[in-house]
Amino acid sequence: MTEPNPAVMHEKRDRAFWITINRPDKRNAINKDVIAGIREGYARAHADPEVRVIVLTAAGDKAFCAGGDLQPGAGFAFDLSRPNIDYADMLREAQDSTLPSIARINGVCMAGGLGLLCMTDMAIAADHVQFGLPEVKIGLFPMQVLSLLQRIAPRRTVREWCLTGEPFDAAEAKEGGLLNYVVPAAELDAKTQWLIDRLAGKSPTAIRRGKYAMRALEAMSFDEGIAYTESQIALLAMTEDAKEGLASFNEKRRPTWTGR
């Protein structure tokens, strides 16, 4: 395990790269060090060809992330001379990621923490977790979270969550599309590992190119998308992983992926 800064821990576990927010005494609230640590974790994971999955989680069992650090100058300090905000840049980079990612939600997930949840591909939460977008209670609004949230959850549900600011439980979060699985806290690690194994054993080339295509398709009409994907499947069929996958299927054996 390495610690690029005290706020975030990085650990490679077999084929998974774990990024752990490490501010349990602050309910794992987001500050500049947390953002920097998550961004560095994503970069390190992509630089390692052995990594197949990113897991984003947090230390302790009380909070995944309570949102931005509300201490003066900690979480809401903006340099207005810059057109980009670090939190927004982190969300951009996560959207461009070509590794599958899992959010392991071990505790309270609020405000900007919900943005961290939304920036991953899949999410598993303990059944006791409370979620919420309470920004309107302090005169703010989940602006950056909304850019991802409205693509995941139904419109009327998003509006209720954002406009009332009231908390909701894991069952409602799953019903609203935020979570893939809800499990008892004691089963959270096992379910996370189960999903890691399901991802890590598949073709990294197919996943990489597939994630790239899904990102591109978001901005396309059907006619644009179908033209794009018919060219992409032809390219994918020429990769080493595709040839190995077809060969292993016909030879009735496990494939050996090269990621090329």
Accessible surface in RSA format (square Angstrom, percent):
REM  Atomic radii and reference values for relative SASA: ProtOr
REM  Chains: A
REM  Algorithm: Lee & Richards
REM  Probe-radius: 1.40
REM  Slices: 20
REM RES _ NUM      All-atoms   Total-Side   Main-Chain    Non-polar    All polar
REM                ABS   REL    ABS   REL    ABS   REL    ABS   REL    ABS   REL
RES MET A   1   137.29  71.1  63.44  42.0  73.84 175.8  53.16  45.2  84.13 111.5
RES THR A   2    69.07  49.1  63.71  64.6   5.36  12.8  67.92  91.2   1.15   1.7
RES GLU A   3   107.11  61.5  76.95  58.2  30.16  71.8  20.89  40.4  86.21  70.4
RES PRO A   4    48.12  35.1   4.15   3.8  43.97 159.8  18.13  15.0  29.99 186.4
RES ASN A   5    27.19  18.7  23.08  22.3   4.11   9.9  20.25  48.7   6.94   6.7
RES PRO A   6   106.80  77.8 102.69  93.6   4.11  14.9 104.06  85.9   2.74  17.0
RES ALA A   7     8.42   7.7   6.02   9.3   2.40   5.5   8.06  11.3   0.37   1.0
RES VAL A   8     0.00   0.0   0.00   0.0   0.00   0.0   0.00   0.0   0.00   0.0
RES MET A   9    34.87  18.1  34.42  22.8   0.44   1.1  23.61  20.1  11.26  14.9
RES HIS A  10     1.31   0.7   0.51   0.4   0.80   2.0   0.60   0.6   0.71   0.8
RES GLU A  11    46.00  26.4  43.24  32.7   2.76   6.6   9.19  17.8  36.82  30.1
RES LYS A  12    84.29  41.1  56.31  34.6  27.98  66.6  42.87  38.6  41.42  44.1
RES ARG A  13   107.27  45.0  98.64  50.3   8.63  20.6  44.28  60.5  62.99  38.2
RES ASP A  14   118.35  82.9  89.69  89.3  28.65  67.8  42.74 100.6  75.61  75.4
RES ARG A  15    95.57  40.1  94.48  48.2   1.09   2.6  30.14  41.2  65.43  39.7
RES ALA A  16     1.84   1.7   1.75   2.7   0.09   0.2   1.75   2.5   0.09   0.2
RES PHE A  17     8.19   4.1   8.19   5.1   0.00   0.0   8.19   5.0   0.00   0.0
RES TRP A  18    13.53   5.4  13.53   6.5   0.00   0.0  12.75   6.8   0.79   1.3
RES ILE A  19     0.00   0.0   0.00   0.0   0.00   0.0   0.00   0.0   0.00   0.0
RES THR A  20    16.72  11.9  16.72  16.9   0.00   0.0   8.13  10.9   8.59  13.0
RES ILE A  21     0.00   0.0   0.00   0.0   0.00   0.0   0.00   0.0   0.00   0.0
RES ASN A  22    44.81  30.9  35.25  34.1   9.56  23.0   0.00   0.0  44.81  43.3
RES ARG A  23    33.57  14.1  32.27  16.4   1.30   3.1   7.14   9.8  26.43  16.0
RES PRO A  24    69.39  50.6  50.17  45.7  19.21  69.8  51.90  42.9  17.48 108.7
RES ASP A  25   121.59  85.2  82.11  81.7  39.48  93.4  52.97 124.7  68.63  68.4
RES LYS A  26    97.40  47.5  87.01  53.4  10.39  24.7  44.97  40.5  52.43  55.8
RES ARG A  27   125.33  52.6 124.47  63.5   0.86   2.0  52.38  71.6  72.95  44.2
RES ASN A  28     0.08   0.1   0.08   0.1   0.00   0.0   0.00   0.0   0.08   0.1
RES ALA A  29     8.22   7.6   8.22  12.7   0.00   0.0   8.22  11.6   0.00   0.0
RES ILE A  30     8.66   4.9   8.46   6.3   0.20   0.5   8.46   6.1   0.20   0.6
RES ASN A  31    22.40  15.4  20.71  20.0   1.69   4.1   4.30  10.3  18.10  17.5
RES LYS A  32   147.01  71.7 139.75  85.7   7.26  17.3 106.82  96.1  40.20  42.8
RES ASP A  33    53.72  37.6  53.71  53.5   0.00   0.0   1.13   2.7  52.59  52.4
RES VAL A  34     0.08   0.1   0.08   0.1   0.00   0.0   0.08   0.1   0.00   0.0
RES ILE A  35    16.45   9.4  16.45  12.3   0.00   0.0  16.45  11.8   0.00   0.0
RES ALA A  36    52.76  48.5  44.81  69.2   7.94  18.1  49.32  69.5   3.44   9.1
RES GLY A  37     0.07   0.1   0.00   N/A   0.07   0.1   0.07   0.2   0.00   0.0
RES ILE A  38     0.40   0.2   0.40   0.3   0.00   0.0   0.40   0.3   0.00   0.0
RES ARG A  39    69.52  29.2  63.91  32.6   5.61  13.4  16.19  22.1  53.33  32.3
RES GLU A  40    76.43  43.9  70.44  53.3   5.99  14.3  28.48  55.1  47.96  39.2
RES GLY A  41     0.00   0.0   0.00   N/A   0.00   0.0   0.00   0.0   0.00   0.0
RES TYR A  42    12.78   6.0  12.51   7.1   0.27   0.7  12.78   9.6   0.00   0.0
RES ALA A  43    62.84  57.8  48.26  74.5  14.58  33.2  57.91  81.5   4.93  13.1
RES ARG A  44    88.97  37.4  81.78  41.7   7.20  17.1  30.16  41.2  58.81  35.6
RES ALA A  45     0.14   0.1   0.00   0.0   0.14   0.3   0.00   0.0   0.14   0.4
RES HIS A  46    72.29  39.5  42.42  29.5  29.87  76.4  41.72  43.0  30.58  35.6
RES ALA A  47    84.39  77.6  49.08  75.7  35.31  80.3  60.66  85.4  23.73  62.9
RES ASP A  48    38.51  27.0  32.38  32.2   6.12  14.5  15.80  37.2  22.70  22.6
RES PRO A  49   115.08  83.9  93.30  85.1  21.78  79.2 106.35  87.8   8.73  54.2
RES GLU A  50   106.22  61.0 101.68  76.9   4.54  10.8  39.18  75.8  67.04  54.7
RES VAL A  51     3.26   2.1   0.00   0.0   3.26   7.9   0.00   0.0   3.26   8.9
RES ARG A  52    45.98  19.3  43.58  22.2   2.40   5.7   4.71   6.4  41.26  25.0
RES VAL A  53     0.00   0.0   0.00   0.0   0.00   0.0   0.00   0.0   0.00   0.0
RES ILE A  54     0.00   0.0   0.00   0.0   0.00   0.0   0.00   0.0   0.00   0.0
RES VAL A  55     0.00   0.0   0.00   0.0   0.00   0.0   0.00   0.0   0.00   0.0
RES LEU A  56     0.00   0.0   0.00   0.0   0.00   0.0   0.00   0.0   0.00   0.0
RES THR A  57     4.74   3.4   4.74   4.8   0.00   0.0   4.74   6.4   0.00   0.0
RES ALA A  58     4.28   3.9   0.00   0.0   4.28   9.7   0.00   0.0   4.28  11.3
RES ALA A  59    19.62  18.0  12.53  19.3   7.09  16.1  18.89  26.6   0.73   1.9
RES GLY A  60    52.93  65.3   0.00   N/A  52.93  65.3  31.83  87.4  21.10  47.3
RES ASP A  61   101.86  71.3  94.87  94.4   6.99  16.5  37.11  87.3  64.75  64.6
RES LYS A  62   167.27  81.6 155.16  95.2  12.11  28.8 116.10 104.5  51.17  54.5
RES ALA A  63     3.13   2.9   1.59   2.5   1.54   3.5   1.59   2.2   1.54   4.1
RES PHE A  64     0.00   0.0   0.00   0.0   0.00   0.0   0.00   0.0   0.00   0.0
RES CYS A  65     0.00   0.0   0.00   0.0   0.00   0.0   0.00   0.0   0.00   0.0
RES ALA A  66    24.49  22.5   8.91  13.8  15.58  35.4   8.99  12.7  15.50  41.1
RES GLY A  67     0.33   0.4   0.00   N/A   0.33   0.4   0.33   0.9   0.00   0.0
RES GLY A  68    20.09  24.8   0.00   N/A  20.09  24.8   7.58  20.8  12.51  28.0
RES ASP A  69     9.02   6.3   7.74   7.7   1.28   3.0   1.70   4.0   7.32   7.3
RES LEU A  70   109.54  61.0  80.18  57.4  29.36  73.8  82.43  57.9  27.10  72.9
RES GLN A  71   106.70  59.7 103.90  75.9   2.80   6.7  23.43  49.9  83.27  63.2
RES PRO A  72   131.51  95.8  98.47  89.8  33.04 120.1 109.74  90.6  21.77 135.3
RES GLY A  73    62.67  77.3   0.00   N/A  62.67  77.3  28.21  77.4  34.46  77.2
RES ALA A  74    31.30  28.8  15.06  23.2  16.25  37.0  22.99  32.4   8.31  22.0
RES GLY A  75    26.73  33.0   0.00   N/A  26.73  33.0   3.67  10.1  23.06  51.6
RES PHE A  76    90.15  45.1  69.05  42.8  21.10  54.9  69.08  41.9  21.07  60.3
RES ALA A  77    69.04  63.5  35.56  54.9  33.48  76.2  42.98  60.5  26.05  69.0
RES PHE A  78   104.66  52.4  71.42  44.2  33.24  86.5  75.12  45.5  29.54  84.5
RES ASP A  79    82.69  57.9  63.21  62.9  19.48  46.1  31.66  74.5  51.04  50.9
RES LEU A  80   164.43  91.6 133.01  95.2  31.41  79.0 135.20  94.9  29.23  78.7
RES SER A  81    99.37  84.0  57.95  77.3  41.42  95.4  56.37 120.0  43.01  60.2
RES ARG A  82   106.86  44.9  94.27  48.1  12.59  30.0  38.57  52.7  68.29  41.4
RES PRO A  83   135.52  98.8  93.68  85.4  41.84 152.1 106.41  87.9  29.11 180.9
RES ASN A  84    59.92  41.3  56.22  54.3   3.70   8.9   5.53  13.3  54.39  52.6
RES ILE A  85    71.42  40.6  67.63  50.4   3.79   9.1  70.18  50.5   1.24   3.4
RES ASP A  86    48.94  34.3  47.14  46.9   1.80   4.3   8.69  20.5  40.24  40.1
RES TYR A  87    20.64   9.6  20.56  11.7   0.09   0.2  20.56  15.5   0.09   0.1
RES ALA A  88    17.49  16.1  16.14  24.9   1.35   3.1  16.83  23.7   0.66   1.7
RES ASP A  89    20.03  14.0  19.69  19.6   0.35   0.8   6.13  14.4  13.91  13.9
RES MET A  90     3.62   1.9   2.67   1.8   0.95   2.3   2.67   2.3   0.95   1.3
RES LEU A  91     9.98   5.6   9.92   7.1   0.06   0.2   9.98   7.0   0.00   0.0
RES ARG A  92   115.77  48.6 113.03  57.6   2.74   6.5  55.23  75.5  60.54  36.7
RES GLU A  93    72.42  41.6  63.84  48.3   8.58  20.4  42.17  81.6  30.24  24.7
RES ALA A  94     4.68   4.3   0.73   1.1   3.94   9.0   0.82   1.2   3.85  10.2
RES GLN A  95    42.27  23.6  32.63  23.8   9.64  22.9  10.56  22.5  31.71  24.0
RES ASP A  96    89.55  62.7  69.87  69.5  19.68  46.5  30.21  71.1  59.34  59.2
RES SER A  97     7.64   6.5   0.68   0.9   6.96  16.0   4.70  10.0   2.94   4.1
RES THR A  98    35.62  25.3  33.30  33.8   2.32   5.5  20.69  27.8  14.93  22.6
RES LEU A  99    23.54  13.1  23.54  16.8   0.00   0.0  23.54  16.5   0.00   0.0
RES PRO A 100     6.17   4.5   6.17   5.6   0.00   0.0   6.17   5.1   0.00   0.0
RES SER A 101     2.20   1.9   2.20   2.9   0.00   0.0   0.00   0.0   2.20   3.1
RES ILE A 102     0.00   0.0   0.00   0.0   0.00   0.0   0.00   0.0   0.00   0.0
RES ALA A 103     0.00   0.0   0.00   0.0   0.00   0.0   0.00   0.0   0.00   0.0
RES ARG A 104    36.22  15.2  36.22  18.5   0.00   0.0   1.36   1.9  34.86  21.1
RES ILE A 105     0.00   0.0   0.00   0.0   0.00   0.0   0.00   0.0   0.00   0.0
RES ASN A 106     6.05   4.2   4.00   3.9   2.05   4.9   4.14  10.0   1.91   1.8
RES GLY A 107     0.18   0.2   0.00   N/A   0.18   0.2   0.18   0.5   0.00   0.0
RES VAL A 108    29.63  19.5  28.92  26.2   0.70   1.7  28.92  25.1   0.70   1.9
RES CYS A 109     0.00   0.0   0.00   0.0   0.00   0.0   0.00   0.0   0.00   0.0
RES MET A 110    30.89  16.0  30.89  20.4   0.00   0.0  27.11  23.1   3.78   5.0
RES ALA A 111    12.72  11.7  12.72  19.6   0.00   0.0  12.72  17.9   0.00   0.0
RES GLY A 112    11.67  14.4   0.00   N/A  11.67  14.4   9.70  26.6   1.97   4.4
RES GLY A 113     0.00   0.0   0.00   N/A   0.00   0.0   0.00   0.0   0.00   0.0
RES LEU A 114     0.00   0.0   0.00   0.0   0.00   0.0   0.00   0.0   0.00   0.0
RES GLY A 115     0.00   0.0   0.00   N/A   0.00   0.0   0.00   0.0   0.00   0.0
RES LEU A 116     0.18   0.1   0.18   0.1   0.00   0.0   0.18   0.1   0.00   0.0
RES LEU A 117     4.12   2.3   1.29   0.9   2.83   7.1   1.29   0.9   2.83   7.6
RES CYS A 118     7.00   5.3   0.00   0.0   7.00  16.4   1.72   4.4   5.28   5.7
RES MET A 119     6.03   3.1   0.26   0.2   5.76  13.7   0.40   0.3   5.63   7.5
RES THR A 120    14.64  10.4   0.41   0.4  14.23  33.9   0.17   0.2  14.47  21.9
RES ASP A 121    65.49  45.9  33.42  33.3  32.08  75.8  16.43  38.7  49.06  48.9
RES MET A 122    39.53  20.5  36.28  24.0   3.25   7.7  23.73  20.2  15.80  20.9
RES ALA A 123     2.12   1.9   1.91   2.9   0.21   0.5   1.91   2.7   0.21   0.6
RES ILE A 124     0.00   0.0   0.00   0.0   0.00   0.0   0.00   0.0   0.00   0.0
RES ALA A 125     0.00   0.0   0.00   0.0   0.00   0.0   0.00   0.0   0.00   0.0
RES ALA A 126     0.43   0.4   0.43   0.7   0.00   0.0   0.43   0.6   0.00   0.0
RES ASP A 127    76.54  53.6  58.31  58.0  18.23  43.1  20.37  47.9  56.18  56.0
RES HIS A 128    95.88  52.4  73.61  51.2  22.27  57.0  76.07  78.4  19.81  23.1
RES VAL A 129     1.15   0.8   0.00   0.0   1.15   2.8   0.99   0.9   0.16   0.4
RES GLN A 130    73.59  41.2  72.83  53.2   0.76   1.8  34.51  73.5  39.08  29.6
RES PHE A 131     0.00   0.0   0.00   0.0   0.00   0.0   0.00   0.0   0.00   0.0
RES GLY A 132     0.50   0.6   0.00   N/A   0.50   0.6   0.50   1.4   0.00   0.0
RES LEU A 133     0.09   0.1   0.00   0.0   0.09   0.2   0.00   0.0   0.09   0.3
RES PRO A 134    39.14  28.5  37.75  34.4   1.39   5.0  37.80  31.2   1.34   8.3
RES GLU A 135    16.20   9.3  15.08  11.4   1.13   2.7  10.94  21.2   5.27   4.3
RES VAL A 136    51.70  34.0  30.12  27.3  21.58  52.0  31.50  27.4  20.21  54.8
RES LYS A 137   115.96  56.6  78.55  48.2  37.41  89.1  59.82  53.8  56.14  59.8
RES ILE A 138    95.80  54.5  65.86  49.1  29.94  72.2  75.93  54.7  19.87  53.9
RES GLY A 139    69.98  86.3   0.00   N/A  69.98  86.3  37.97 104.2  32.02  71.7
RES LEU A 140    75.62  42.1  65.50  46.9  10.11  25.4  71.12  49.9   4.49  12.1
RES PHE A 141    62.08  31.1  48.29  29.9  13.79  35.9  48.29  29.3  13.79  39.5
RES PRO A 142     3.93   2.9   0.18   0.2   3.75  13.6   3.93   3.2   0.00   0.0
RES MET A 143   134.74  69.8 122.31  80.9  12.43  29.6 101.57  86.4  33.17  43.9
RES GLN A 144    59.04  33.0  52.19  38.1   6.85  16.3  26.80  57.0  32.24  24.5
RES VAL A 145     5.10   3.4   5.00   4.5   0.10   0.3   5.00   4.3   0.10   0.3
RES LEU A 146    44.48  24.8  44.44  31.8   0.04   0.1  44.48  31.2   0.00   0.0
RES SER A 147    58.51  49.4  48.60  64.9   9.91  22.8  45.18  96.2  13.33  18.7
RES LEU A 148    15.14   8.4  14.53  10.4   0.61   1.5  14.68  10.3   0.47   1.3
RES LEU A 149     0.04   0.0   0.04   0.0   0.00   0.0   0.04   0.0   0.00   0.0
RES GLN A 150   112.79  63.1  90.56  66.2  22.23  52.9  17.63  37.5  95.16  72.2
RES ARG A 151   155.49  65.3 115.84  59.1  39.65  94.4  41.37  56.5 114.12  69.2
RES ILE A 152    69.48  39.5  43.00  32.0  26.48  63.8  47.59  34.3  21.89  59.4
RES ALA A 153     6.45   5.9   0.00   0.0   6.45  14.7   0.68   1.0   5.77  15.3
RES PRO A 154    74.99  54.7  63.03  57.5  11.95  43.4  74.32  61.4   0.66   4.1
RES ARG A 155   177.49  74.5 163.90  83.5  13.60  32.4  50.62  69.2 126.87  76.9
RES ARG A 156   209.29  87.9 201.35 102.6   7.94  18.9  74.69 102.1 134.60  81.6
RES THR A 157    35.12  25.0  32.14  32.6   2.98   7.1  11.30  15.2  23.83  36.0
RES VAL A 158     6.65   4.4   6.65   6.0   0.00   0.0   6.65   5.8   0.00   0.0
RES ARG A 159   135.73  57.0 134.27  68.4   1.46   3.5  36.49  49.9  99.24  60.1
RES GLU A 160   102.78  59.0  95.74  72.4   7.05  16.8  26.32  50.9  76.46  62.4
RES TRP A 161     4.72   1.9   4.33   2.1   0.40   0.9   4.57   2.4   0.15   0.2
RES CYS A 162     3.17   2.4   3.17   3.5   0.00   0.0   3.09   7.8   0.07   0.1
RES LEU A 163   114.78  63.9  93.90  67.2  20.89  52.5  94.24  66.2  20.54  55.3
RES THR A 164    65.91  46.9  49.79  50.5  16.12  38.4  53.60  72.0  12.31  18.6
RES GLY A 165     0.96   1.2   0.00   N/A   0.96   1.2   0.00   0.0   0.96   2.2
RES GLU A 166    93.65  53.8  90.75  68.7   2.90   6.9  42.28  81.8  51.36  41.9
RES PRO A 167    70.43  51.3  50.58  46.1  19.85  72.2  50.92  42.0  19.52 121.3
RES PHE A 168     9.24   4.6   3.00   1.9   6.23  16.2   9.24   5.6   0.00   0.0
RES ASP A 169    65.08  45.6  62.48  62.2   2.60   6.2  17.30  40.7  47.78  47.7
RES ALA A 170     1.00   0.9   0.84   1.3   0.16   0.4   0.84   1.2   0.16   0.4
RES ALA A 171    70.24  64.6  58.20  89.8  12.04  27.4  63.01  88.7   7.23  19.1
RES GLU A 172    64.25  36.9  61.38  46.4   2.87   6.8  24.54  47.5  39.71  32.4
RES ALA A 173     0.00   0.0   0.00   0.0   0.00   0.0   0.00   0.0   0.00   0.0
RES LYS A 174    94.98  46.3  85.61  52.5   9.38  22.3  34.35  30.9  60.63  64.6
RES GLU A 175   152.70  87.7 119.90  90.7  32.81  78.1  53.10 102.7  99.60  81.3
RES GLY A 176     5.28   6.5   0.00   N/A   5.28   6.5   4.86  13.3   0.42   0.9
RES GLY A 177    41.36  51.0   0.00   N/A  41.36  51.0  24.90  68.3  16.46  36.9
RES LEU A 178    10.77   6.0   0.48   0.3  10.29  25.9   1.07   0.8   9.70  26.1
RES LEU A 179    11.26   6.3   0.00   0.0  11.26  28.3   1.84   1.3   9.42  25.3
RES ASN A 180    65.09  44.9  51.15  49.4  13.95  33.6   7.55  18.2  57.54  55.6
RES TYR A 181    65.75  30.7  65.09  37.0   0.65   1.7  40.70  30.6  25.05  30.9
RES VAL A 182    44.15  29.1  18.84  17.1  25.31  61.0  18.84  16.4  25.31  68.6
RES VAL A 183    14.73   9.7  13.75  12.5   0.98   2.4  14.73  12.8   0.00   0.0
RES PRO A 184    61.45  44.8  61.27  55.9   0.18   0.6  61.45  50.7   0.00   0.0
RES ALA A 185    57.18  52.6  41.10  63.4  16.08  36.6  41.24  58.1  15.94  42.2
RES ALA A 186   103.53  95.2  59.73  92.2  43.79  99.6  72.89 102.6  30.64  81.2
RES GLU A 187    90.60  52.0  89.61  67.8   0.99   2.4  30.78  59.5  59.82  48.8
RES LEU A 188     4.86   2.7   4.86   3.5   0.00   0.0   4.86   3.4   0.00   0.0
RES ASP A 189    84.71  59.3  80.27  79.9   4.44  10.5  34.29  80.7  50.43  50.3
RES ALA A 190    69.81  64.2  54.23  83.7  15.57  35.4  62.99  88.7   6.82  18.1
RES LYS A 191    51.29  25.0  48.77  29.9   2.52   6.0  18.49  16.6  32.79  34.9
RES THR A 192     0.14   0.1   0.14   0.1   0.00   0.0   0.14   0.2   0.00   0.0
RES GLN A 193    84.67  47.3  84.46  61.7   0.21   0.5  41.15  87.6  43.52  33.0
RES TRP A 194    93.30  37.4  87.57  42.4   5.72  13.4  67.94  36.2  25.35  41.1
RES LEU A 195    11.11   6.2  11.11   7.9   0.00   0.0  11.11   7.8   0.00   0.0
RES ILE A 196     5.65   3.2   5.65   4.2   0.00   0.0   5.65   4.1   0.00   0.0
RES ASP A 197    76.67  53.7  66.34  66.0  10.33  24.4  26.82  63.1  49.85  49.7
RES ARG A 198   123.54  51.9 116.22  59.2   7.32  17.4  24.96  34.1  98.58  59.7
RES LEU A 199    26.94  15.0  26.15  18.7   0.79   2.0  26.15  18.4   0.79   2.1
RES ALA A 200     2.71   2.5   1.05   1.6   1.66   3.8   1.05   1.5   1.66   4.4
RES GLY A 201    36.51  45.0   0.00   N/A  36.51  45.0  22.30  61.2  14.21  31.8
RES LYS A 202   109.28  53.3 108.86  66.8   0.42   1.0  86.57  77.9  22.71  24.2
RES SER A 203    12.02  10.2   9.51  12.7   2.51   5.8   8.96  19.1   3.06   4.3
RES PRO A 204    10.91   8.0   6.41   5.8   4.50  16.4   8.91   7.4   2.01  12.5
RES THR A 205     4.76   3.4   4.76   4.8   0.00   0.0   4.76   6.4   0.00   0.0
RES ALA A 206    40.97  37.7  35.56  54.9   5.41  12.3  35.85  50.5   5.12  13.6
RES ILE A 207    38.12  21.7  31.98  23.8   6.14  14.8  37.95  27.3   0.17   0.5
RES ARG A 208    93.16  39.1  92.96  47.4   0.20   0.5  36.86  50.4  56.30  34.1
RES ARG A 209    79.37  33.3  75.74  38.6   3.63   8.6  18.72  25.6  60.64  36.8
RES GLY A 210    26.82  33.1   0.00   N/A  26.82  33.1  26.39  72.4   0.43   1.0
RES LYS A 211    24.84  12.1  20.52  12.6   4.32  10.3  16.60  14.9   8.24   8.8
RES TYR A 212   137.59  64.2 133.32  75.9   4.28  11.1  88.11  66.2  49.48  61.0
RES ALA A 213    13.87  12.8  13.87  21.4   0.00   0.0  13.87  19.5   0.00   0.0
RES MET A 214   119.59  61.9 115.42  76.4   4.17   9.9  75.63  64.3  43.96  58.2
RES ARG A 215    97.29  40.8  89.63  45.7   7.65  18.2  29.65  40.5  67.63  41.0
RES ALA A 216    29.40  27.0  16.25  25.1  13.15  29.9  27.22  38.3   2.18   5.8
RES LEU A 217    59.37  33.1  50.49  36.1   8.87  22.3  50.63  35.6   8.73  23.5
RES GLU A 218    87.95  50.5  52.74  39.9  35.21  83.8  31.04  60.0  56.91  46.5
RES ALA A 219    97.72  89.8  58.94  91.0  38.78  88.2  71.18 100.2  26.53  70.3
RES MET A 220    62.26  32.2  38.53  25.5  23.73  56.5  39.53  33.6  22.73  30.1
RES SER A 221    63.49  53.7  46.72  62.3  16.78  38.6  53.47 113.9  10.03  14.0
RES PHE A 222   156.02  78.1 137.25  85.0  18.77  48.8 146.18  88.6   9.84  28.2
RES ASP A 223   106.10  74.3  99.68  99.2   6.42  15.2  31.07  73.1  75.03  74.8
RES GLU A 224    99.41  57.1  90.04  68.1   9.37  22.3  41.25  79.8  58.16  47.5
RES GLY A 225     5.86   7.2   0.00   N/A   5.86   7.2   5.86  16.1   0.00   0.0
RES ILE A 226    90.71  51.6  87.51  65.2   3.20   7.7  89.01  64.1   1.70   4.6
RES ALA A 227    52.46  48.2  45.83  70.7   6.64  15.1  46.31  65.2   6.15  16.3
RES TYR A 228    42.36  19.8  35.24  20.0   7.12  18.5  41.87  31.5   0.48   0.6
RES THR A 229    41.02  29.2  38.42  39.0   2.60   6.2  33.56  45.1   7.46  11.3
RES GLU A 230   113.89  65.4 102.01  77.2  11.87  28.3  37.82  73.1  76.07  62.1
RES SER A 231    54.12  45.7  45.96  61.3   8.15  18.8  45.32  96.5   8.80  12.3
RES GLN A 232    31.93  17.9  30.72  22.5   1.21   2.9  12.59  26.8  19.34  14.7
RES ILE A 233   111.81  63.6 108.77  81.0   3.04   7.3 110.90  79.9   0.91   2.5
RES ALA A 234    56.65  52.1  46.51  71.8  10.14  23.1  54.39  76.6   2.26   6.0
RES LEU A 235    81.87  45.6  77.91  55.7   3.95   9.9  77.96  54.8   3.91  10.5
RES LEU A 236    38.80  21.6  38.80  27.8   0.00   0.0  38.80  27.3   0.00   0.0
RES ALA A 237    56.70  52.1  43.31  66.8  13.38  30.4  47.08  66.3   9.62  25.5
RES MET A 238   123.13  63.8 109.21  72.3  13.92  33.1  69.06  58.7  54.07  71.6
RES THR A 239    26.13  18.6  19.29  19.6   6.84  16.3  26.02  34.9   0.11   0.2
RES GLU A 240    90.05  51.7  84.93  64.3   5.12  12.2  37.95  73.4  52.11  42.5
RES ASP A 241     2.98   2.1   2.09   2.1   0.89   2.1   2.04   4.8   0.94   0.9
RES ALA A 242    25.64  23.6  12.98  20.0  12.66  28.8  24.10  33.9   1.53   4.1
RES LYS A 243   126.27  61.6 118.53  72.7   7.74  18.4  72.50  65.3  53.77  57.3
RES GLU A 244    35.41  20.3  31.45  23.8   3.96   9.4  14.12  27.3  21.29  17.4
RES GLY A 245    19.78  24.4   0.00   N/A  19.78  24.4  14.33  39.3   5.46  12.2
RES LEU A 246   118.20  65.8 117.19  83.8   1.01   2.5 117.55  82.6   0.64   1.7
RES ALA A 247    34.51  31.7  26.90  41.5   7.61  17.3  34.02  47.9   0.49   1.3
RES SER A 248     4.55   3.8   4.17   5.6   0.39   0.9   0.00   0.0   4.55   6.4
RES PHE A 249   158.60  79.3 144.78  89.7  13.81  35.9 152.61  92.5   5.99  17.1
RES ASN A 250   107.71  74.3  83.82  81.0  23.89  57.5  27.94  67.2  79.77  77.1
RES GLU A 251   106.46  61.1  79.87  60.4  26.59  63.3  42.10  81.4  64.36  52.5
RES LYS A 252   184.67  90.1 148.51  91.1  36.16  86.1 117.37 105.6  67.30  71.7
RES ARG A 253   101.96  42.8  78.95  40.2  23.00  54.8  64.44  88.1  37.52  22.7
RES ARG A 254   213.34  89.6 199.16 101.5  14.19  33.8  75.29 102.9 138.05  83.7
RES PRO A 255    48.68  35.5  32.92  30.0  15.76  57.3  32.92  27.2  15.76  98.0
RES THR A 256    98.75  70.2  93.23  94.5   5.53  13.2  68.34  91.8  30.41  46.0
RES TRP A 257    62.39  25.0  41.61  20.1  20.78  48.8  40.64  21.7  21.75  35.3
RES THR A 258    79.64  56.6  51.63  52.3  28.01  66.7  58.67  78.8  20.97  31.7
RES GLY A 259    13.02  16.1   0.00   N/A  13.02  16.1   4.10  11.3   8.92  20.0
RES ARG A 260   178.10  74.8 162.25  82.7  15.85  37.7  53.50  73.1 124.60  75.5
END  Absolute sums over single chains surface
CHAIN  1 A    13802.2      11240.2       2562.0       7881.6       5920.6
END  Absolute sums over all chains
TOTAL         13802.2      11240.2       2562.0       7881.6       5920.6
